[in-house]
């Protein structure tokens, strides 16, 4: 039986601004075929075991780098993470707007892609991997990763703080409020808002809101106590069940009922919200 991912808090105050938590995952002698569905956060993964990670996309397989991540996706693709053997993965879960200050490349460049850090020219990834691999325990790994991240983060406070405030306000808003109305009410140029989303998040404001609401409903299915999907839909902010099912198919390729029966997504297997 696979273990849940263990999460660890961020200690440094500056890093707390950009990183939600660190996580680690162990499994022995496993044969895994994880269905990948679009996430609302970027997770940077360090493969610390000898077991290679393979991405299967539309029946085409290729080996992933030892340090890799997935940009945000606006729809489901037939993608699976395939592993066979011992698994030891260390991860960084960034806030939706938190990846850019470390990479310094507009996040829209990674939309609908799964990439190694080496592929985008970030050579420090391999150096950090070596240090994490040589660490004796999780305490040492956490100390290493915070020190390394602080060494190259650019805290463009004025610009990032402005977007973070806008982003958090918009996410909390009722989904019935149109982006154009939000911009007008808050005296924000809609093109400026979209440029900010492309830079920091990688998806348009409307698409991210849809993805965020879908995940709220997905978590209600995985961790809530519901007997009817219509109740999940209404509690997740949908106007009706059909709208919920439409978004569910868009992001998982399946209806809520068939998705729950398959029980093969990374979120279901590893229990990572």
C-alpha positions as protocol buffer text, in pm:
chain_id: "A"
residue {
  index: 1
  type: UNK
  ca { x: 0 y: 0 z: 0 }
}
residue {
  index: 2
  type: UNK
  ca { x: 138 y: 341 z: -93 }
}
residue {
  index: 3
  type: UNK
  ca { x: 200 y: 603 z: 169 }
}
residue {
  index: 4
  type: UNK
  ca { x: 56 y: 951 z: 158 }
}
residue {
  index: 5
  type: UNK
  ca { x: 287 y: 1234 z: 69 }
}
residue {
  index: 6
  type: UNK
  ca { x: 435 y: 1390 z: 383 }
}
residue {
  index: 7
  type: UNK
  ca { x: 431 y: 1768 z: 383 }
}
residue {
  index: 8
  type: UNK
  ca { x: 665 y: 2007 z: 564 }
}
residue {
  index: 9
  type: UNK
  ca { x: 622 y: 2379 z: 639 }
}
residue {
  index: 10
  type: UNK
  ca { x: 837 y: 2655 z: 497 }
}
residue {
  index: 11
  type: UNK
  ca { x: 1046 y: 2831 z: 764 }
}
residue {
  index: 12
  type: UNK
  ca { x: 1191 y: 3136 z: 593 }
}
residue {
  index: 13
  type: UNK
  ca { x: 954 y: 3435 z: 580 }
}
residue {
  index: 14
  type: UNK
  ca { x: 1049 y: 3538 z: 227 }
}
residue {
  index: 15
  type: UNK
  ca { x: 1003 y: 3184 z: 93 }
}
residue {
  index: 16
  type: UNK
  ca { x: 663 y: 3160 z: 265 }
}
residue {
  index: 17
  type: UNK
  ca { x: 550 y: 3430 z: 26 }
}
residue {
  index: 18
  type: UNK
  ca { x: 606 y: 3201 z: -274 }
}
residue {
  index: 19
  type: UNK
  ca { x: 604 y: 2840 z: -150 }
}
residue {
  index: 20
  type: UNK
  ca { x: 303 y: 2661 z: -3 }
}
residue {
  index: 21
  type: UNK
  ca { x: 495 y: 2365 z: 142 }
}
residue {
  index: 22
  type: UNK
  ca { x: 768 y: 2109 z: 79 }
}
residue {
  index: 23
  type: UNK
  ca { x: 682 y: 1741 z: 43 }
}
residue {
  index: 24
  type: UNK
  ca { x: 844 y: 1399 z: 29 }
}
residue {
  index: 25
  type: UNK
  ca { x: 720 y: 1067 z: -99 }
}
residue {
  index: 26
  type: UNK
  ca { x: 860 y: 717 z: -44 }
}
residue {
  index: 27
  type: UNK
  ca { x: 745 y: 382 z: -187 }
}
residue {
  index: 28
  type: UNK
  ca { x: 927 y: 51 z: -229 }
}
residue {
  index: 29
  type: UNK
  ca { x: 911 y: -195 z: -521 }
}
residue {
  index: 30
  type: UNK
  ca { x: 618 y: -20 z: -683 }
}
residue {
  index: 31
  type: UNK
  ca { x: 467 y: -42 z: -1027 }
}
residue {
  index: 32
  type: UNK
  ca { x: 297 y: 292 z: -1078 }
}
residue {
  index: 33
  type: UNK
  ca { x: 101 y: 438 z: -1364 }
}
residue {
  index: 34
  type: UNK
  ca { x: -27 y: 771 z: -1234 }
}
residue {
  index: 35
  type: UNK
  ca { x: -289 y: 954 z: -1436 }
}
residue {
  index: 36
  type: UNK
  ca { x: -191 y: 1321 z: -1450 }
}
residue {
  index: 37
  type: UNK
  ca { x: -465 y: 1581 z: -1434 }
}
residue {
  index: 38
  type: UNK
  ca { x: -420 y: 1960 z: -1451 }
}
residue {
  index: 39
  type: UNK
  ca { x: -302 y: 2110 z: -1122 }
}
residue {
  index: 40
  type: UNK
  ca { x: -357 y: 2461 z: -986 }
}
residue {
  index: 41
  type: UNK
  ca { x: -5 y: 2479 z: -840 }
}
residue {
  index: 42
  type: UNK
  ca { x: 337 y: 2409 z: -990 }
}
residue {
  index: 43
  type: UNK
  ca { x: 525 y: 2130 z: -814 }
}
residue {
  index: 44
  type: UNK
  ca { x: 899 y: 2104 z: -870 }
}
residue {
  index: 45
  type: UNK
  ca { x: 1007 y: 1740 z: -828 }
}
residue {
  index: 46
  type: UNK
  ca { x: 1351 y: 1599 z: -743 }
}
residue {
  index: 47
  type: UNK
  ca { x: 1383 y: 1229 z: -819 }
}
residue {
  index: 48
  type: UNK
  ca { x: 1621 y: 1112 z: -545 }
}
residue {
  index: 49
  type: UNK
  ca { x: 1606 y: 739 z: -624 }
}
residue {
  index: 50
  type: UNK
  ca { x: 1772 y: 533 z: -896 }
}
residue {
  index: 51
  type: UNK
  ca { x: 1431 y: 463 z: -1049 }
}
residue {
  index: 52
  type: UNK
  ca { x: 1380 y: 674 z: -1362 }
}
residue {
  index: 53
  type: UNK
  ca { x: 1053 y: 861 z: -1409 }
}
residue {
  index: 54
  type: UNK
  ca { x: 884 y: 825 z: -1747 }
}
residue {
  index: 55
  type: UNK
  ca { x: 615 y: 1043 z: -1897 }
}
residue {
  index: 56
  type: UNK
  ca { x: 366 y: 861 z: -2117 }
}
residue {
  index: 57
  type: UNK
  ca { x: 181 y: 1111 z: -2336 }
}
residue {
  index: 58
  type: UNK
  ca { x: -60 y: 989 z: -2602 }
}
residue {
  index: 59
  type: UNK
  ca { x: 110 y: 647 z: -2592 }
}
residue {
  index: 60
  type: UNK
  ca { x: 455 y: 803 z: -2646 }
}
residue {
  index: 61
  type: UNK
  ca { x: 705 y: 755 z: -2360 }
}
residue {
  index: 62
  type: UNK
  ca { x: 1010 y: 959 z: -2274 }
}
residue {
  index: 63
  type: UNK
  ca { x: 1240 y: 969 z: -1974 }
}
residue {
  index: 64
  type: UNK
  ca { x: 1212 y: 1273 z: -1750 }
}
residue {
  index: 65
  type: UNK
  ca { x: 1506 y: 1461 z: -1606 }
}
residue {
  index: 66
  type: UNK
  ca { x: 1593 y: 1409 z: -1240 }
}
residue {
  index: 67
  type: UNK
  ca { x: 1447 y: 1754 z: -1165 }
}
residue {
  index: 68
  type: UNK
  ca { x: 1127 y: 1840 z: -1348 }
}
residue {
  index: 69
  type: UNK
  ca { x: 797 y: 2024 z: -1321 }
}
residue {
  index: 70
  type: UNK
  ca { x: 465 y: 2064 z: -1496 }
}
residue {
  index: 71
  type: UNK
  ca { x: 337 y: 2400 z: -1609 }
}
residue {
  index: 72
  type: UNK
  ca { x: -33 y: 2463 z: -1558 }
}
residue {
  index: 73
  type: UNK
  ca { x: -263 y: 2289 z: -1805 }
}
residue {
  index: 74
  type: UNK
  ca { x: -592 y: 2425 z: -1935 }
}
residue {
  index: 75
  type: UNK
  ca { x: -735 y: 2082 z: -2023 }
}
residue {
  index: 76
  type: UNK
  ca { x: -678 y: 1710 z: -1975 }
}
residue {
  index: 77
  type: UNK
  ca { x: -426 y: 1525 z: -2188 }
}
residue {
  index: 78
  type: UNK
  ca { x: -374 y: 1150 z: -2195 }
}
residue {
  index: 79
  type: UNK
  ca { x: -65 y: 1173 z: -1974 }
}
residue {
  index: 80
  type: UNK
  ca { x: 67 y: 927 z: -1714 }
}
residue {
  index: 81
  type: UNK
  ca { x: 369 y: 924 z: -1486 }
}
residue {
  index: 82
  type: UNK
  ca { x: 518 y: 575 z: -1498 }
}
residue {
  index: 83
  type: UNK
  ca { x: 761 y: 435 z: -1241 }
}
residue {
  index: 84
  type: UNK
  ca { x: 882 y: 87 z: -1154 }
}
residue {
  index: 85
  type: UNK
  ca { x: 1090 y: 17 z: -843 }
}
residue {
  index: 86
  type: UNK
  ca { x: 1189 y: 222 z: -540 }
}
residue {
  index: 87
  type: UNK
  ca { x: 1049 y: 575 z: -532 }
}
residue {
  index: 88
  type: UNK
  ca { x: 1194 y: 869 z: -341 }
}
residue {
  index: 89
  type: UNK
  ca { x: 1074 y: 1209 z: -453 }
}
residue {
  index: 90
  type: UNK
  ca { x: 1127 y: 1544 z: -287 }
}
residue {
  index: 91
  type: UNK
  ca { x: 899 y: 1824 z: -400 }
}
residue {
  index: 92
  type: UNK
  ca { x: 831 y: 2194 z: -372 }
}
residue {
  index: 93
  type: UNK
  ca { x: 470 y: 2305 z: -399 }
}
residue {
  index: 94
  type: UNK
  ca { x: 466 y: 2668 z: -510 }
}
residue {
  index: 95
  type: UNK
  ca { x: 173 y: 2901 z: -474 }
}
residue {
  index: 96
  type: UNK
  ca { x: 12 y: 2960 z: -816 }
}
residue {
  index: 97
  type: UNK
  ca { x: 196 y: 3290 z: -850 }
}
residue {
  index: 98
  type: UNK
  ca { x: 515 y: 3176 z: -673 }
}
residue {
  index: 99
  type: UNK
  ca { x: 725 y: 3000 z: -939 }
}
residue {
  index: 100
  type: UNK
  ca { x: 827 y: 3302 z: -1149 }
}
residue {
  index: 101
  type: UNK
  ca { x: 1057 y: 3476 z: -893 }
}
residue {
  index: 102
  type: UNK
  ca { x: 1284 y: 3168 z: -898 }
}
residue {
  index: 103
  type: UNK
  ca { x: 1277 y: 3087 z: -1269 }
}
residue {
  index: 104
  type: UNK
  ca { x: 1243 y: 3442 z: -1407 }
}
residue {
  index: 105
  type: UNK
  ca { x: 1071 y: 3320 z: -1722 }
}
residue {
  index: 106
  type: UNK
  ca { x: 704 y: 3405 z: -1790 }
}
residue {
  index: 107
  type: UNK
  ca { x: 512 y: 3099 z: -1668 }
}
residue {
  index: 108
  type: UNK
  ca { x: 293 y: 3099 z: -1981 }
}
residue {
  index: 109
  type: UNK
  ca { x: 602 y: 2958 z: -2159 }
}
residue {
  index: 110
  type: UNK
  ca { x: 540 y: 2629 z: -1975 }
}
residue {
  index: 111
  type: UNK
  ca { x: 165 y: 2602 z: -2036 }
}
residue {
  index: 112
  type: UNK
  ca { x: 52 y: 2244 z: -2112 }
}
residue {
  index: 113
  type: UNK
  ca { x: 411 y: 2115 z: -2085 }
}
residue {
  index: 114
  type: UNK
  ca { x: 612 y: 1891 z: -1850 }
}
residue {
  index: 115
  type: UNK
  ca { x: 976 y: 1993 z: -1852 }
}
residue {
  index: 116
  type: UNK
  ca { x: 1309 y: 1929 z: -1687 }
}
residue {
  index: 117
  type: UNK
  ca { x: 1489 y: 2225 z: -1535 }
}
residue {
  index: 118
  type: UNK
  ca { x: 1779 y: 2157 z: -1770 }
}
residue {
  index: 119
  type: UNK
  ca { x: 1548 y: 2198 z: -2069 }
}
residue {
  index: 120
  type: UNK
  ca { x: 1481 y: 2559 z: -1972 }
}
residue {
  index: 121
  type: UNK
  ca { x: 1847 y: 2635 z: -1903 }
}
residue {
  index: 122
  type: UNK
  ca { x: 1828 y: 2625 z: -1525 }
}
residue {
  index: 123
  type: UNK
  ca { x: 2159 y: 2452 z: -1448 }
}
residue {
  index: 124
  type: UNK
  ca { x: 2133 y: 2503 z: -1072 }
}
residue {
  index: 125
  type: UNK
  ca { x: 1872 y: 2226 z: -1060 }
}
residue {
  index: 126
  type: UNK
  ca { x: 2131 y: 1953 z: -1099 }
}
residue {
  index: 127
  type: UNK
  ca { x: 2356 y: 2106 z: -832 }
}
residue {
  index: 128
  type: UNK
  ca { x: 2066 y: 2121 z: -587 }
}
residue {
  index: 129
  type: UNK
  ca { x: 1974 y: 1762 z: -674 }
}
residue {
  index: 130
  type: UNK
  ca { x: 2326 y: 1646 z: -585 }
}
residue {
  index: 131
  type: UNK
  ca { x: 2310 y: 1820 z: -248 }
}
residue {
  index: 132
  type: UNK
  ca { x: 1967 y: 1678 z: -168 }
}
residue {
  index: 133
  type: UNK
  ca { x: 2077 y: 1328 z: -271 }
}
residue {
  index: 134
  type: UNK
  ca { x: 2373 y: 1346 z: -33 }
}
residue {
  index: 135
  type: UNK
  ca { x: 2165 y: 1462 z: 265 }
}
residue {
  index: 136
  type: UNK
  ca { x: 2118 y: 1221 z: 556 }
}
residue {
  index: 137
  type: UNK
  ca { x: 1754 y: 1297 z: 640 }
}
residue {
  index: 138
  type: UNK
  ca { x: 1457 y: 1524 z: 571 }
}
residue {
  index: 139
  type: UNK
  ca { x: 1575 y: 1787 z: 820 }
}
residue {
  index: 140
  type: UNK
  ca { x: 1899 y: 1827 z: 629 }
}
residue {
  index: 141
  type: UNK
  ca { x: 1717 y: 1831 z: 294 }
}
residue {
  index: 142
  type: UNK
  ca { x: 1485 y: 2106 z: 413 }
}
residue {
  index: 143
  type: UNK
  ca { x: 1779 y: 2317 z: 532 }
}
residue {
  index: 144
  type: UNK
  ca { x: 1953 y: 2266 z: 198 }
}
residue {
  index: 145
  type: UNK
  ca { x: 1655 y: 2354 z: -18 }
}
residue {
  index: 146
  type: UNK
  ca { x: 1570 y: 2673 z: 172 }
}
residue {
  index: 147
  type: UNK
  ca { x: 1931 y: 2792 z: 157 }
}
residue {
  index: 148
  type: UNK
  ca { x: 1956 y: 2717 z: -215 }
}
residue {
  index: 149
  type: UNK
  ca { x: 1625 y: 2880 z: -303 }
}
residue {
  index: 150
  type: UNK
  ca { x: 1716 y: 3196 z: -116 }
}
residue {
  index: 151
  type: UNK
  ca { x: 2040 y: 3224 z: -313 }
}
residue {
  index: 152
  type: UNK
  ca { x: 1868 y: 3300 z: -644 }
}
residue {
  index: 153
  type: UNK
  ca { x: 1516 y: 3423 z: -571 }
}
residue {
  index: 154
  type: UNK
  ca { x: 1439 y: 3772 z: -700 }
}
residue {
  index: 155
  type: UNK
  ca { x: 1190 y: 3942 z: -471 }
}
residue {
  index: 156
  type: UNK
  ca { x: 1039 y: 4204 z: -703 }
}
residue {
  index: 157
  type: UNK
  ca { x: 816 y: 4307 z: -415 }
}
residue {
  index: 158
  type: UNK
  ca { x: 629 y: 4598 z: -571 }
}
residue {
  index: 159
  type: UNK
  ca { x: 523 y: 4411 z: -884 }
}
residue {
  index: 160
  type: UNK
  ca { x: 469 y: 4070 z: -724 }
}
residue {
  index: 161
  type: UNK
  ca { x: 288 y: 4205 z: -417 }
}
residue {
  index: 162
  type: UNK
  ca { x: 53 y: 4399 z: -645 }
}
residue {
  index: 163
  type: UNK
  ca { x: -30 y: 4087 z: -844 }
}
residue {
  index: 164
  type: UNK
  ca { x: -56 y: 3865 z: -533 }
}
residue {
  index: 165
  type: UNK
  ca { x: -316 y: 4102 z: -385 }
}
residue {
  index: 166
  type: UNK
  ca { x: -511 y: 4110 z: -712 }
}
residue {
  index: 167
  type: UNK
  ca { x: -485 y: 3732 z: -753 }
}
residue {
  index: 168
  type: UNK
  ca { x: -608 y: 3653 z: -400 }
}
residue {
  index: 169
  type: UNK
  ca { x: -893 y: 3900 z: -428 }
}
residue {
  index: 170
  type: UNK
  ca { x: -1006 y: 3759 z: -761 }
}
residue {
  index: 171
  type: UNK
  ca { x: -987 y: 3396 z: -648 }
}
residue {
  index: 172
  type: UNK
  ca { x: -1208 y: 3474 z: -348 }
}
residue {
  index: 173
  type: UNK
  ca { x: -1468 y: 3654 z: -560 }
}
residue {
  index: 174
  type: UNK
  ca { x: -1800 y: 3499 z: -657 }
}
residue {
  index: 175
  type: UNK
  ca { x: -1755 y: 3322 z: -992 }
}
residue {
  index: 176
  type: UNK
  ca { x: -2055 y: 3506 z: -1128 }
}
residue {
  index: 177
  type: UNK
  ca { x: -1845 y: 3824 z: -1137 }
}
residue {
  index: 178
  type: UNK
  ca { x: -1694 y: 3873 z: -1483 }
}
residue {
  index: 179
  type: UNK
  ca { x: -1324 y: 3954 z: -1517 }
}
residue {
  index: 180
  type: UNK
  ca { x: -1413 y: 4274 z: -1702 }
}
residue {
  index: 181
  type: UNK
  ca { x: -1639 y: 4381 z: -1414 }
}
residue {
  index: 182
  type: UNK
  ca { x: -1369 y: 4300 z: -1162 }
}
residue {
  index: 183
  type: UNK
  ca { x: -1116 y: 4511 z: -1354 }
}
residue {
  index: 184
  type: UNK
  ca { x: -1357 y: 4802 z: -1385 }
}
residue {
  index: 185
  type: UNK
  ca { x: -1444 y: 4792 z: -1015 }
}
residue {
  index: 186
  type: UNK
  ca { x: -1076 y: 4780 z: -914 }
}
residue {
  index: 187
  type: UNK
  ca { x: -951 y: 5027 z: -1179 }
}
residue {
  index: 188
  type: UNK
  ca { x: -729 y: 4767 z: -1350 }
}
residue {
  index: 189
  type: UNK
  ca { x: -670 y: 4751 z: -1723 }
}
residue {
  index: 190
  type: UNK
  ca { x: -781 y: 4406 z: -1838 }
}
residue {
  index: 191
  type: UNK
  ca { x: -480 y: 4369 z: -2069 }
}
residue {
  index: 192
  type: UNK
  ca { x: -249 y: 4450 z: -1778 }
}
residue {
  index: 193
  type: UNK
  ca { x: -425 y: 4185 z: -1570 }
}
residue {
  index: 194
  type: UNK
  ca { x: -381 y: 3922 z: -1841 }
}
residue {
  index: 195
  type: UNK
  ca { x: -13 y: 4009 z: -1882 }
}
residue {
  index: 196
  type: UNK
  ca { x: 31 y: 3960 z: -1508 }
}
residue {
  index: 197
  type: UNK
  ca { x: -144 y: 3622 z: -1523 }
}
residue {
  index: 198
  type: UNK
  ca { x: 73 y: 3510 z: -1815 }
}
residue {
  index: 199
  type: UNK
  ca { x: 387 y: 3616 z: -1627 }
}
residue {
  index: 200
  type: UNK
  ca { x: 311 y: 3478 z: -1282 }
}
residue {
  index: 201
  type: UNK
  ca { x: 52 y: 3200 z: -1330 }
}
residue {
  index: 202
  type: UNK
  ca { x: 68 y: 3084 z: -1691 }
}
residue {
  index: 203
  type: UNK
  ca { x: -306 y: 3075 z: -1761 }
}
residue {
  index: 204
  type: UNK
  ca { x: -560 y: 3346 z: -1829 }
}
residue {
  index: 205
  type: UNK
  ca { x: -754 y: 3479 z: -1532 }
}
residue {
  index: 206
  type: UNK
  ca { x: -1078 y: 3313 z: -1649 }
}
residue {
  index: 207
  type: UNK
  ca { x: -912 y: 2977 z: -1712 }
}
residue {
  index: 208
  type: UNK
  ca { x: -741 y: 2976 z: -1374 }
}
residue {
  index: 209
  type: UNK
  ca { x: -1070 y: 3055 z: -1196 }
}
residue {
  index: 210
  type: UNK
  ca { x: -1230 y: 2760 z: -1376 }
}
residue {
  index: 211
  type: UNK
  ca { x: -940 y: 2532 z: -1281 }
}
residue {
  index: 212
  type: UNK
  ca { x: -949 y: 2649 z: -920 }
}
residue {
  index: 213
  type: UNK
  ca { x: -1323 y: 2587 z: -889 }
}
residue {
  index: 214
  type: UNK
  ca { x: -1283 y: 2242 z: -1046 }
}
residue {
  index: 215
  type: UNK
  ca { x: -1021 y: 2152 z: -784 }
}
residue {
  index: 216
  type: UNK
  ca { x: -1250 y: 2270 z: -508 }
}
residue {
  index: 217
  type: UNK
  ca { x: -1512 y: 2029 z: -637 }
}
residue {
  index: 218
  type: UNK
  ca { x: -1255 y: 1754 z: -686 }
}
residue {
  index: 219
  type: UNK
  ca { x: -1139 y: 1783 z: -324 }
}
residue {
  index: 220
  type: UNK
  ca { x: -1502 y: 1764 z: -213 }
}
residue {
  index: 221
  type: UNK
  ca { x: -1533 y: 1434 z: -400 }
}
residue {
  index: 222
  type: UNK
  ca { x: -1203 y: 1290 z: -272 }
}
residue {
  index: 223
  type: UNK
  ca { x: -1224 y: 1404 z: 88 }
}
residue {
  index: 224
  type: UNK
  ca { x: -1585 y: 1507 z: 152 }
}
residue {
  index: 225
  type: UNK
  ca { x: -1890 y: 1306 z: 256 }
}
residue {
  index: 226
  type: UNK
  ca { x: -2132 y: 1342 z: -32 }
}
residue {
  index: 227
  type: UNK
  ca { x: -2392 y: 1098 z: -163 }
}
residue {
  index: 228
  type: UNK
  ca { x: -2496 y: 1312 z: -461 }
}
residue {
  index: 229
  type: UNK
  ca { x: -2276 y: 1481 z: -719 }
}
residue {
  index: 230
  type: UNK
  ca { x: -2535 y: 1755 z: -750 }
}
residue {
  index: 231
  type: UNK
  ca { x: -2459 y: 1853 z: -389 }
}
residue {
  index: 232
  type: UNK
  ca { x: -2086 y: 1860 z: -470 }
}
residue {
  index: 233
  type: UNK
  ca { x: -2156 y: 2087 z: -766 }
}
residue {
  index: 234
  type: UNK
  ca { x: -2360 y: 2339 z: -570 }
}
residue {
  index: 235
  type: UNK
  ca { x: -2122 y: 2342 z: -272 }
}
residue {
  index: 236
  type: UNK
  ca { x: -1832 y: 2399 z: -513 }
}
residue {
  index: 237
  type: UNK
  ca { x: -1987 y: 2711 z: -661 }
}
residue {
  index: 238
  type: UNK
  ca { x: -2143 y: 2568 z: -977 }
}
residue {
  index: 239
  type: UNK
  ca { x: -2482 y: 2684 z: -1099 }
}
residue {
  index: 240
  type: UNK
  ca { x: -2587 y: 2331 z: -1193 }
}
residue {
  index: 241
  type: UNK
  ca { x: -2460 y: 1973 z: -1208 }
}
residue {
  index: 242
  type: UNK
  ca { x: -2411 y: 1972 z: -1586 }
}
residue {
  index: 243
  type: UNK
  ca { x: -2172 y: 2267 z: -1563 }
}
residue {
  index: 244
  type: UNK
  ca { x: -1973 y: 2076 z: -1300 }
}
residue {
  index: 245
  type: UNK
  ca { x: -1962 y: 1761 z: -1514 }
}
residue {
  index: 246
  type: UNK
  ca { x: -1851 y: 1962 z: -1817 }
}
residue {
  index: 247
  type: UNK
  ca { x: -1555 y: 2109 z: -1627 }
}
residue {
  index: 248
  type: UNK
  ca { x: -1477 y: 1768 z: -1479 }
}
residue {
  index: 249
  type: UNK
  ca { x: -1453 y: 1613 z: -1826 }
}
residue {
  index: 250
  type: UNK
  ca { x: -1240 y: 1905 z: -1943 }
}
residue {
  index: 251
  type: UNK
  ca { x: -980 y: 1851 z: -1670 }
}
residue {
  index: 252
  type: UNK
  ca { x: -992 y: 1473 z: -1611 }
}
residue {
  index: 253
  type: UNK
  ca { x: -1126 y: 1328 z: -1936 }
}
residue {
  index: 254
  type: UNK
  ca { x: -1396 y: 1150 z: -1736 }
}
residue {
  index: 255
  type: UNK
  ca { x: -1720 y: 1207 z: -1550 }
}
residue {
  index: 256
  type: UNK
  ca { x: -1700 y: 1240 z: -1169 }
}
residue {
  index: 257
  type: UNK
  ca { x: -1844 y: 890 z: -1126 }
}
residue {
  index: 258
  type: UNK
  ca { x: -1603 y: 715 z: -1363 }
}
residue {
  index: 259
  type: UNK
  ca { x: -1308 y: 917 z: -1228 }
}
residue {
  index: 260
  type: UNK
  ca { x: -1383 y: 801 z: -873 }
}
residue {
  index: 261
  type: UNK
  ca { x: -1407 y: 438 z: -989 }
}
residue {
  index: 262
  type: UNK
  ca { x: -1077 y: 450 z: -1180 }
}
residue {
  index: 263
  type: UNK
  ca { x: -890 y: 573 z: -869 }
}
residue {
  index: 264
  type: UNK
  ca { x: -566 y: 609 z: -1065 }
}
residue {
  index: 265
  type: UNK
  ca { x: -480 y: 979 z: -1056 }
}
residue {
  index: 266
  type: UNK
  ca { x: -177 y: 1106 z: -869 }
}
residue {
  index: 267
  type: UNK
  ca { x: -406 y: 1300 z: -637 }
}
residue {
  index: 268
  type: UNK
  ca { x: -602 y: 986 z: -547 }
}
residue {
  index: 269
  type: UNK
  ca { x: -300 y: 758 z: -509 }
}
residue {
  index: 270
  type: UNK
  ca { x: -70 y: 990 z: -321 }
}
residue {
  index: 271
  type: UNK
  ca { x: -339 y: 1192 z: -143 }
}
residue {
  index: 272
  type: UNK
  ca { x: -191 y: 1530 z: -224 }
}
residue {
  index: 273
  type: UNK
  ca { x: -446 y: 1815 z: -216 }
}
